[in-house]
């Protein structure tokens, strides 16, 4: 007699946001994220574990991307009882949550309510906020997966949701934490089937996301993303499969979510060749991150073949003391200026700047903005936008572990924005945010908040309470 399959839901919560642009076309970068948001992470987990015949016979795995009704503020997802109804609709034996700063508060509330309604349901938490601290703080969580989730989730399901010393899976037994450490990584990214060609995700024409590589060669203290330093890229044939899907389904924009697409020139060469081979140069545009210190003329040659909607480059600050504090390579401004000028004919890059780095000051932050404005003038408008973001201190990041050293205080719930540190008090932050808004109105630079044009104003109101 065949055993009835049990249901498992993989859930990610999203914030309903208001549009920045009325354009019927692509619109702004934030607009790309508004339209039917989805988690590539949960889709990749499903695609990977369902290759296992035994798991597919035992479990029916469903991906749920749930959005709140949106109140126009980019902050945290609002809890909605509809989330509970959607999650319990198929009577799951387990629910896995992909956590981020914008959804952790609502996720914890959902977990508490799920356990109250169905005490035997297993709760698995992964993503940026999957930490030992969360396991200690939220007793309703059964398993935490840190690092890449594919391998530990596979082993957890193979063991029928019982942890038998699985690397990467942590749990609580009584008052004792069993720390499984970070997960083993996949040797080859091609081991994860495409979430698109397998039918798990059907993106609309402007918000397709692709992960062509994993691994980051840097160790920025404020970042908890892509912490493994083993760089792996998809094969030529696999990237071709993804781009053919995009072409055949009429996709017009792809966000490459790699930490940087130019760590390996091989990846740029593959993309360049496939754009030409598939004839998509005038059909699809890409948004991607670059490490400017690695760019050379050969890379620029490849980039010219890859049509860009937005190129993102992190400068963060021109203050060497603050960059050292967050383990960022000290900026070689001559190289930076050379690269910005090289990229100008391809796409004027958007430059990331962080407000609130320990060791920086309001005046030094302003010097970074003045420098970029002067550069933009000298190079006759070479910068597309300056994206200002207030420092966020994520659990599992190195700066979080050093918060006592830098006297860091952040918001306790939702997005972990900075309140104060050794060189910024709350008043400094409020006044500098106000200055950014006022200066941006008269500057020739397109100065924006990375989360949206209005997030700085919303944060200012919060800080002034």
C-alpha positions in Angstrom: 0.0 0.0 0.0 1.4 3.4 -1.0 1.9 5.9 1.8 0.2 9.2 1.3 2.7 12.0 0.7 3.1 14.6 3.5 3.2 18.3 2.8 6.1 20.6 3.5 5.8 24.4 2.8 8.8 26.6 2.1 7.8 30.2 2.9 9.2 33.6 2.3 7.4 36.8 3.3 7.6 40.0 1.4 6.7 43.7 2.0 4.1 45.2 -0.3 5.7 48.4 -1.6 4.5 51.4 -3.5 5.8 52.1 -6.9 8.5 54.8 -7.5 7.8 55.1 -11.2 4.6 55.3 -13.3 6.5 54.0 -16.3 4.7 51.0 -18.0 8.2 49.7 -18.9 10.8 48.6 -16.5 10.6 51.5 -14.1 13.1 52.0 -11.2 15.2 49.3 -9.6 12.8 49.1 -6.6 9.9 48.7 -9.0 11.5 45.5 -10.3 11.1 44.0 -6.9 7.5 45.0 -6.5 6.0 42.9 -9.2 5.1 39.4 -7.9 8.1 39.1 -5.5 9.5 35.6 -5.1 12.3 33.8 -3.3 14.9 32.2 -5.5 16.3 30.6 -2.3 13.2 28.5 -1.5 12.7 27.6 -5.1 16.3 26.3 -5.4 15.8 24.2 -2.2 12.7 22.6 -3.7 14.5 22.0 -7.1 17.5 20.4 -5.3 15.8 18.1 -2.8 13.2 16.8 -5.2 15.9 15.2 -7.3 15.9 12.6 -4.6 13.4 10.0 -5.6 12.7 8.9 -2.1 12.0 12.4 -0.9 9.7 13.1 -3.8 7.7 10.0 -3.1 7.4 10.8 0.6 6.9 14.6 0.5 5.0 17.2 -1.5 7.0 20.4 -1.3 5.3 23.7 -2.0 6.9 27.1 -2.3 4.8 30.0 -0.9 5.8 33.6 -1.6 3.5 35.7 0.6 3.2 39.6 0.5 1.4 41.8 3.0 -1.0 44.5 1.7 1.7 47.2 1.8 1.5 50.6 3.6 4.1 52.4 1.5 6.9 52.1 4.1 10.0 49.9 3.3 10.6 48.5 6.7 9.1 45.2 8.0 6.4 42.9 6.7 3.2 43.3 8.7 1.7 40.2 10.2 -1.5 39.1 8.5 -3.7 36.2 9.6 -4.1 35.4 5.9 -0.5 34.1 6.1 -1.5 31.5 8.7 -4.5 30.4 6.5 -2.3 30.0 3.4 0.4 28.1 5.2 -2.0 25.6 7.0 -4.2 25.2 3.9 -2.5 21.9 2.9 -2.0 20.6 6.5 1.8 20.6 6.4 4.0 18.4 8.6 6.8 21.0 8.4 7.3 24.6 7.4 10.6 26.2 6.4 11.1 30.0 6.5 13.6 32.0 4.5 14.4 34.9 6.8 15.6 38.5 6.0 15.6 41.7 8.0 12.3 42.8 6.5 10.4 39.7 7.4 11.9 38.3 10.6 9.4 39.9 13.0 6.4 38.7 11.1 8.0 35.3 10.6 8.5 34.9 14.4 4.9 35.8 15.0 3.7 33.3 12.4 5.9 30.6 14.0 4.4 31.2 17.4 0.8 31.0 16.1 1.5 27.9 14.0 2.9 26.0 17.0 -0.2 27.1 19.1 -2.6 25.8 16.4 -0.6 22.7 15.5 2.0 21.9 18.2 3.5 18.9 16.3 4.4 20.9 13.2 8.1 21.1 12.6 9.6 24.6 12.1 12.8 25.1 10.1 14.5 28.5 9.8 17.1 29.5 7.2 18.4 32.6 5.6 20.1 35.7 6.9 18.5 35.6 10.3 19.1 31.9 11.0 21.4 32.1 14.0 22.0 30.4 17.3 20.7 33.6 19.0 17.4 33.1 17.2 17.2 29.5 18.3 17.8 30.6 21.9 15.2 33.4 21.7 12.4 31.6 19.9 11.6 28.3 21.6 9.1 27.4 18.9 11.8 26.9 16.3 12.8 23.2 15.8 15.8 23.5 13.4 18.1 26.3 12.3 20.0 25.9 9.0 23.0 28.2 8.6 24.9 28.6 5.3 23.8 27.1 2.1 20.6 25.2 2.7 20.4 22.5 0.0 22.6 19.8 1.5 21.4 20.0 5.1 17.7 20.2 4.1 18.2 17.1 1.9 19.7 15.2 4.9 17.0 16.4 7.3 14.3 15.1 5.0 16.2 11.9 4.4 16.1 11.5 8.2 12.4 12.1 8.3 12.8 15.5 10.0 15.0 14.1 12.8 18.4 15.6 13.3 21.0 12.9 13.5 24.1 15.0 13.7 23.5 16.8 10.4 26.2 19.4 9.6 24.6 22.8 9.2 21.5 21.9 11.3 21.2 23.3 14.8 18.5 22.5 17.3 17.6 22.8 21.0 17.3 19.8 23.3 15.9 21.0 26.6 18.0 24.0 27.6 21.0 22.8 25.6 21.8 24.1 22.1 23.2 21.5 19.7 25.2 23.6 17.2 25.5 22.0 13.8 27.9 24.7 12.6 27.7 25.9 9.0 26.5 23.7 6.2 28.5 21.8 3.7 28.5 23.6 0.3 27.8 22.2 -3.1 30.9 21.5 -5.1 29.1 22.5 -8.4 26.1 24.8 -8.7 24.8 22.8 -11.7 23.8 20.3 -9.1 20.8 22.6 -8.4 18.2 22.2 -11.3 16.8 25.4 -12.8 13.9 26.8 -10.8 12.6 28.2 -14.1 12.8 25.4 -16.6 11.5 23.0 -13.9 8.4 25.1 -13.6 8.8 26.1 -9.9 9.0 29.8 -10.7 7.3 31.7 -13.5 8.6 35.3 -13.3 7.0 38.2 -15.0 8.9 40.0 -17.8 10.9 42.4 -15.6 11.8 40.6 -12.3 13.6 37.4 -13.2 16.5 36.7 -10.9 19.5 34.5 -11.7 22.4 33.3 -9.5 25.2 32.5 -11.8 27.8 32.2 -9.1 28.2 31.7 -5.3 30.9 32.7 -3.0 32.4 36.1 -2.2 36.2 36.8 -2.1 35.8 39.6 0.4 34.9 39.6 4.1 33.2 42.9 4.7 32.3 43.1 8.4 28.8 44.4 7.9 27.8 41.6 5.5 26.4 38.2 6.4 25.6 37.3 2.7 27.5 34.7 0.8 29.9 34.0 3.7 31.5 31.0 2.1 34.6 32.0 0.2 34.6 29.1 -2.3 33.7 30.7 -5.6 31.7 28.5 -8.0 30.0 29.4 -11.2 27.3 27.7 -13.4 28.5 26.0 -16.5 28.2 27.4 -20.0 25.4 25.0 -20.9 23.4 25.8 -17.7 23.7 29.6 -18.2 22.6 29.0 -21.8 19.5 27.1 -20.5 18.5 29.9 -18.2 19.0 32.7 -20.9 17.1 30.6 -23.5 14.2 30.4 -21.0 14.3 34.1 -20.5 14.3 34.8 -24.3 11.5 32.3 -25.0 9.2 33.7 -22.3 9.7 37.3 -23.2 11.8 38.4 -20.1 13.1 41.9 -20.6 15.1 42.4 -17.4 17.3 40.0 -15.3 18.8 40.8 -11.9 22.0 38.8 -11.3 22.1 38.3 -7.5 25.8 37.3 -7.4 27.9 39.2 -5.0 29.9 40.4 -8.0 29.9 39.0 -11.6 33.6 39.9 -12.3 35.4 37.7 -9.7 36.1 35.3 -12.5 36.5 36.6 -16.0 35.3 33.2 -17.3 31.8 34.2 -16.2 31.9 37.5 -18.0 33.2 35.7 -21.1 30.4 33.1 -21.0 27.7 35.9 -20.6 29.2 37.9 -23.4 29.3 35.0 -25.7 25.7 33.8 -24.9 24.2 37.3 -25.3 25.7 37.4 -28.8 24.9 33.8 -29.6 21.3 34.0 -28.5 20.6 37.4 -30.0 19.3 39.0 -26.8 21.4 42.2 -26.7 18.5 44.3 -27.7 15.9 42.2 -25.8 17.1 41.8 -22.3 18.8 44.1 -19.8 20.8 43.1 -16.7 21.3 44.5 -13.3 24.5 43.3 -11.6 27.2 44.0 -9.0 30.9 44.6 -9.8 34.0 44.9 -7.8 35.7 47.9 -9.3 39.2 47.1 -8.1 39.1 44.0 -10.3 38.0 45.6 -13.5 40.4 45.9 -16.4 40.0 46.7 -20.1 39.5 43.0 -21.0 36.6 42.8 -18.6 35.1 46.0 -20.0 35.3 44.4 -23.5 33.1 41.6 -22.2 30.8 44.0 -20.3 30.1 45.9 -23.5 28.3 42.9 -24.8 26.1 42.5 -21.7 23.3 45.2 -21.9 23.0 46.9 -18.5 20.0 48.3 -16.8 21.9 49.1 -13.7 25.5 48.5 -12.6 26.0 48.5 -8.8 29.4 49.4 -7.3 30.1 49.7 -3.6 32.4 52.6 -2.6 30.9 52.9 0.9 33.3 55.7 2.0 36.5 57.5 1.1 37.6 57.5 4.7 40.4 54.9 5.1 39.9 54.7 8.9 36.2 53.7 8.7 36.9 51.2 5.9 39.5 49.4 8.0 36.9 49.1 10.8 34.5 47.2 8.5 37.3 45.2 6.8 36.8 46.9 3.4 39.7 47.2 1.1 40.9 50.9 1.3 39.7 52.6 -1.8 42.3 53.4 -4.5 40.5 56.4 -5.8 42.6 56.7 -9.0 41.5 53.1 -9.9 37.9 53.9 -8.9 37.8 57.0 -11.1 39.4 55.2 -14.0 36.9 52.4 -13.8 33.9 54.7 -13.5 35.0 56.5 -16.7 35.5 53.1 -18.5 31.9 52.0 -17.5 30.3 55.3 -18.5 29.7 54.3 -22.2 28.1 51.0 -21.1 25.9 52.2 -18.3 26.5 55.0 -15.7 27.1 53.0 -12.5 25.2 53.5 -9.3 27.6 54.0 -6.4 26.8 52.6 -2.9 27.6 54.8 0.1 27.0 53.8 3.8 26.0 56.3 6.4 27.0 55.4 9.9 30.2 53.3 9.5 32.1 53.2 12.9 35.1 55.6 12.6 33.3 57.8 10.0 31.7 61.1 11.1 28.9 63.2 9.6 31.5 65.5 8.1 33.6 62.7 6.7 30.4 61.1 5.2 29.6 64.5 3.5 33.2 64.5 2.1 32.4 61.2 0.3 29.3 62.8 -1.2 31.2 65.9 -2.2 33.9 63.8 -3.8 31.4 61.9 -5.9 29.7 65.1 -7.0 33.1 66.5 -8.0 34.0 63.3 -9.9 30.6 63.4 -11.7 31.4 67.0 -12.7 34.9 66.3 -13.8 33.9 63.2 -15.9 30.9 65.0 -17.4 28.1 63.0 -15.7 29.6 59.5 -15.3 27.6 58.5 -12.2 24.0 57.2 -12.6 23.0 57.4 -9.0 24.4 57.5 -5.5 22.7 55.0 -3.3 22.9 56.0 0.4 22.0 53.4 3.0 22.1 53.6 6.7 24.3 50.9 8.2 22.5 47.7 9.0 24.0 45.3 11.6 23.0 41.8 10.7 23.3 38.8 13.1 26.1 36.5 12.1 28.0 39.4 10.5 31.5 40.2 11.9 30.5 43.8 12.9 27.6 42.3 14.9 30.1 40.2 16.8 32.1 43.3 17.5 29.2 45.5 18.5 30.6 46.0 22.1 33.9 47.2 20.7 32.2 49.8 18.5 29.4 50.6 21.0 26.8 49.7 18.4 23.1 50.1 19.1 20.4 49.2 16.6 16.7 48.8 16.4 15.7 45.7 18.2 13.0 44.6 15.7 12.7 44.7 12.0 15.5 46.1 9.8 18.6 46.3 12.2 19.3 50.0 11.3 22.0 51.7 13.3 21.0 54.0 16.2 24.4 54.9 17.4 28.1 53.8 17.6 31.5 55.2 18.7 31.4 58.0 16.1 27.7 58.5 15.5 25.0 59.4 18.0 21.3 59.3 17.1 21.2 63.1 16.6 24.1 62.9 14.2 22.3 60.3 12.2 19.0 62.2 12.1 20.7 65.5 11.1 22.8 63.7 8.4 19.8 62.0 7.0 18.1 65.4 6.8 21.2 66.8 5.1 21.1 64.0 2.5 17.5 64.8 1.7 18.1 68.5 1.4 21.4 68.2 -0.5 19.9 65.7 -2.9 17.2 68.2 -3.9 19.8 70.7 -5.2 22.6 68.4 -6.2 23.2 67.3 -9.8 23.9 63.9 -8.4 20.9 61.5 -8.3 21.1 60.8 -4.6 18.7 58.0 -3.4 18.1 55.7 -0.6 18.9 52.1 -1.8 15.6 50.8 -0.5 13.6 53.6 -2.2 13.5 57.4 -2.4 11.4 57.7 0.7 13.0 55.3 3.1 15.4 58.0 4.5 12.4 60.2 5.4 10.6 57.2 7.1 13.7 56.4 9.1 14.2 60.0 10.1 10.7 60.1 11.6 11.4 56.9 13.5 14.7 58.2 14.9 13.0 61.5 16.0 10.4 59.7 18.1 
